[in-house]
Amino acid sequence: MAHDRRQKTAGRSVLTVLTAFGVLAGAALAGAAPAGAVPLGRRVAPGVAYRQFDIEEAAGKAHAHLLTVDLNNPHVRLDLLYPGSVAARATVSKLADSAGAVAGVNGDFFNISETQHPGVEATGATVGPAIAGGQVLKAAVPKGQRFGPSLPPGTTTTDVLGVGTDRRARLDRLTLSGSVGTPDGRIPLRGLNQYALPQNSVGAFTSRWGSVSRERATCGTDTDRAGACSKDTHEVKVRDGEVVSASDAPGSGPIPADTTVLVGREEGAQQLRKLSVGDEVTVTHDLVAATAKVPYRFAIGGYPVLRDGRPLSGLDDSTSAVRTVVGLADDGHRMLLLALDGAAAYRTGMTIAEEADLMADLGASDAFNLDGGGSTEMATRDTGASSVTVRNHPSGGAERPVPNGIGVFSS
């Protein structure tokens, strides 16, 4: 027999239902949430708990799926879920099962289509920086080239949620630092495995990029994603520190582990044309943190909505949608991963402003918004299971392949 009780938290009505642990949004609750706190819920693994609840928002009732992760537990860790290359996609459940994660949610916004550039292949790559297993995968595209809703004032495409080698979660910014050393001097590196390069720049593509065409990187401008593709481009392949080929058209296909492909547009293309086959070239790149003093083991792009317990100014308070958001509590030692349900009864979702308020109500001091809508998904393992089960109804009716996500792992 199910029971329910209704309570008020910061002006919002939360309906919590106690029932049996089930599957795909018919799943379960482990108890009602007292204001400003998150209960343990039903255990997924040591230090990892899952529960779900209803929230009354301005547009109607939303249904939330919540994972609570205790980073103080030495058996728990978080890492990036991704399909093995930046420019590839897979469903959250497949990514979680392939990596051996006990739970996962979807991640960053991404280059899902190229309707504005007919004939140009969409890359599937994400907007922001990414680090997996301590290894840098990619840097951020220019702000004007991002996919997704408008960024709140003061935020950028370099904003990340990350977990450091000290096992503490933080909100930070990761910017690219790198250069190309040539016989004529050094060229600043302005891109790394990105679907869009800044105008007049040179970017690097490594084996981590995948096999998708690099043409999209030369389309659009720093302020207009729909801007025309550049007519002045050049690509150079560097193998073991030596130029081995050159072309005026960005190419495609897998990149060997010993090879870096340099792509230039406008002034960047002109600089690369000075190189000849046989020239010695060195390429260096890294992501530099704005605040963290320890290396990141994991980082993912998105944008902050809550800092130090206060919602950011200028958050959208009119557009309701299905959302995925991560909250940080206990000085970054506890994480709250929340995905809304996309079933028809709940599809109105909530606004970004409501999302920030909800995370504060749940005890988060900081919160970070991820891709939403048809991308929003949460999957967890049942006790004793070897694979995950999708807990929310994806709003598109089926799981959407995504380029990355957050995986929860238990040793």
N, C-alpha and C positions, 0 to 999 in steps of 0.2 A: 504494500500500500504506500503510495507516494504521499509525502507531506510537503507543505510549503509555508513559508513565512515571508512577510514583506517588511522591508526596513528602509529608512531614508539615509542616504549618505550624500552630504554636500548638495542637497537639492535634487538629487536623482533618486528615483525609486528602483531598487534592486530586488528582483524576484528570484529566489534561489529554490531549486527543486531537488529534493533528496530522492534518489532512485537508484536502480541497479546500473553498474558500469556497462555501457554498451558500445555501439559503433555508429559512425557517420552521423553525428549531430543528434542521435537519439541517446547519446552517451550520458554521462553521469555527473553527478554532483557529490562532492564529499562533504558538503556543509555550507552554511550561510557565511558570508564574509562580514565580519564586524567592521564598522567604519574605520578606515585607515589601516587595515591589516589584511593579510592574505592567509587563510588557513592552509594547513598542510595538504588537504585534498587526498585523493587516492594515489598511492605510490606507484610510479612507473618504474623507478629504480632508486637505489639509495641516493638521497639528495635531490630527487626529481619527482614532482607531484603534478597531477592533472585534475582540473575540475572545470565546470561550466556553469553559467548563470545568465539570467535575463536582465536587461537594463532598459528602463523607460527613458527614451530620449525625445527630443523635440519632434522628430519625424515619425516616432513610433517605437515599438519594442525592438531592441537588438538582442542578439544571443551571442555571448562571449565564451570562448574556449581559452583557458588559461593554464600555462605551464609555469610552475615555480621551480627555479633551479638554484640550489645552494652551492655556490662556488667555494665555500669553506670545506665542503666534503672532498677529501682527496681522491675519491673514486669518480668524481664528476669533472668533465671538461666540455668546453664548447669549441667548435671549429666551423670553418666554412664548408658548406655542402656545394659541390659544383661537379659538372660532368667530366672533368679531366682537362677541359680547355675553356678559355674565356668565351669564345664565340661558339657556344653550343648550349643546348637546353635539354632538360629532362624534368619529369614531375618530381615533386617533393618526396613522394613515397619511394620512387625509384632511387633518388639521390640518397635518401636516408638508408634504405636497405643495402645499396651498393657500398656505402661507407661503414655500415655496421652501427649506425646511430639508433638510440632508443626513442628519439623524438626529433622533430624538426618542424620549422616553419619556412615559408618563402622569404625571399630577400629583397634585393635592390631593384629599383626601376630599370628598364632595359629597352634597347632598340628593337621593338617588337615588329615594326613595319616600316616600309619606305614608300608610301603612297606619294610623297612629295618629290621623290626622285625616281621616276619610272625607269625601269631597267637596271637599277642599282639594288644589289642584294642586301636585305636587312641582315645584320650580323648576329643579333641575339645577345650582344654583349651589354653589360651593365653600365650605368652612368658613373658610379663612384669608384673609389679605390677598393682594392680587395687584397687580403692577405689570407693564405691558407697554410696551416702547419708551420707558421713562421716564415713562409716564403712569399715574396711579393709577386702577385699575379698581374696587376694592372694599376694604372692611375686614373684620375678623373677627367671626364670630357669638359670642355668649356661650358660655363653656366648657360649660355644661350643655346647650347646643343642638347640639353637634357630632355628626356621624356618624363612625363608625369605632371602633376599639378604644380602650380606656381610655388616657388620656395618662399617660406616666411622671410620677412626682412632680416638681414644680418646673417643669413645662412648661405652656404655655398655647396657646390658639387663635391668639394673635398671633405665635407663632414662625414665622420664615420662613427660607428659603434665598434669598440674593440675590447678584447681581453688580452692583457699583457702577460708576460712570463711570470709576473707576481700573482697571477690568478685573479686579478681584480679587473672588473669591467669599467670602461670609461667612455665618455663622449669626447671626441677629439677631432682634429683635422690632419689629414695626411697629404702632403704636397710632394710632387715629383722633383727630385734633384738628380741631374745627370748631364752627360755631355758626350759628344762624339769627337774623339781626337783624330785629326787628319794631318797630312804633311803640311798643310797651310795654316794649321791652328785648330782651335777647339770650337765646335758648334754646340750651342745649348740644346739639350734634348727636352722637347716640350710635350712628348707623349710616350706612353708605354702601353701597348696592347689595348688601344682605345678605338672605339668606332668613329670618333671625330677628333681631328687634330686642330689646334689653334691655327688661324691664318698665318701665313709666312713662316711656318715652323717645320721642324724635322721631328718625326716620331719613330720609335723602335717597336718592332714586332718580333716576338720570340716564339719558340715552340709551344709556349703556353697559350698562344692565341688560338691555334687550331687551323683548320683548312679553309675557312670562309674567306671570300674576297676582301682585300684591303681597300677597295675603291671607295667605300663609304667614308673612310677617314678623311678624304679630300673634298667632301661635299658640305654645303652649308657654310655659315660664317660664325664668328664668335658671338653674334647677337641674334642670328636667325637660323634656326635648324633647317628651314625650308629653302635657304639660299642655294643658288646654283652650285653645281660641282665645279671645282677649279679646273681650268683648262691648262694650267701650268703645273705639272706634277713630274716627279722623278723618283725612281725606286732603285736602291742599291743593295745587293746581298753581300754580307760580310761573313766569311767562314774562317774560323781559327785566326781572326785578326787581320784578314786580307780580303780586299774587294775581289769577288769572283764573277760578278755580272752586274749589269745595269739596264734599266728600261725606263721609258717615259710614262708607262702605264702601270699603276699598281696591280700586282698580281694576286693569285690565290693558290691554294694547295697547302699541304702541311709543311711546316718549317722544321728542318732537322735540329737536333739539340745543340749542334756545334755552329749554328747559323743564326745571325741576326739580320732582319730585313729593315732597312732604313727607308722611310717614305717621307718625301718632302713636298710641300705645296708652296707656290709663289716663291718668295725669297728663299725658303728652305729648299725648294727644288733647284734653284739656281746654285746654291752652295753645294748640293750633292753632285751636280753636273761637273764640278771641278775634279771629282774623283775619277780615277782610271782603274781598270782591272790590274791587280797586282799591288795597288797602294796599300800601305799598312794603316789600319784603322782600329781604334780602341773605343768601345762603347761602355759607359758606366751608367748605372741608374739605381736609385733607391727611393723609398718613400720616407719623408721626414715628418715626425710628429710635432704638432704645435705645443703640446703640454706634457705628454708622457715622458718619463725618464727611463722607462724600461722598454725593451722591444715588444712588439705585438706578436702574439702567436696567431691571432685571428682578428680580422677587421672586415667590416662590410659597410657599403654606402647606403645612404638614405638622408634623413634630415631630422634635427632635434625639434621637439615640440614642448619640452618641459626641462627647465634647468633650476636646480636648487629649490625644487618644490613649487616653482612658479611657471605658468604657461608663458611661452614666448609671446611677445606683442605681435599683432597683425595676423594671428592664426585665422584661417578660414572658418567662419561660424555659420555658413549658409549652405554649403554643399555636403549632403549626407551620402555616404558610400560604405561599402564593406571595407574594413581596414585590418592591417597587421601592424602591431606596435610592440616595442620592447621597452620595459621599464627597468631602472636600476634602483636598488634599495640597499640599505645597510652598507653605505659607503662603497658600493660596487661589488659587494660580496654575495648579493642575491639578485637574480634576474627574473623578471616577469615577462613571459612571452605570451602575447594575447592576439588571437585571431578571431574575427567576427564570423558568424555563420552567414552563408549566402543563400539559404533556403528562402523561398518566396515570402514566407511569413515574416522574415527578418531582413530582407534585402535592402531596406532603406538605410540600414546601418547607422552611422553617426558622423558628425562633422569632425574636422581636425581639432577644433577647439574643445569639443566634447570629449574627444579621445584623450587630450592632455589632462582635462579635469578628472576623467575616470582613472588614469594612471596615478594621479596624485591621491585620489580617494583610496586606491589600493595600496598606498604606502610607498610609491616610487618617488624619489627625489629628482630623477632625470628620466626622460623618455625620448624614444627615437622612432620616427615613423618609417615604415618600409612600404614596398609596393602593395597595392590593395586591389579592389575589384575582383576580376576573374583570377588574379594571381594569388589572392589570399588563401592560405591553406595551413592546417596543422595536422600532423600525423604523430601518433605515439604507438608504442608496443603495449600489448596486453602482457600480464605476467606470464612468463613461460613461453611466449611467442617468439618466433625467429624473424618476424617481419612486422612492419608497422601497419596500422590501420588509420585511414583518413577520418578525422573526428568532426570536421565541419563539412557542410555542403558547399562545394565551390559554386560561386554565383553563376558561372557559365554552364553548369550542369555536368561538368567533368573536370578532372585535374588539368590545369594548364601547364605545359612545359615551361620551366623558368631557368635562367642561367645560374642562379645561386640561391642559397638559403642558409639558415642557421641550424647546425646539427648539435644535438645533445648526446654526449657519449658517456657510458658508464663502464668502468673497468671491472 
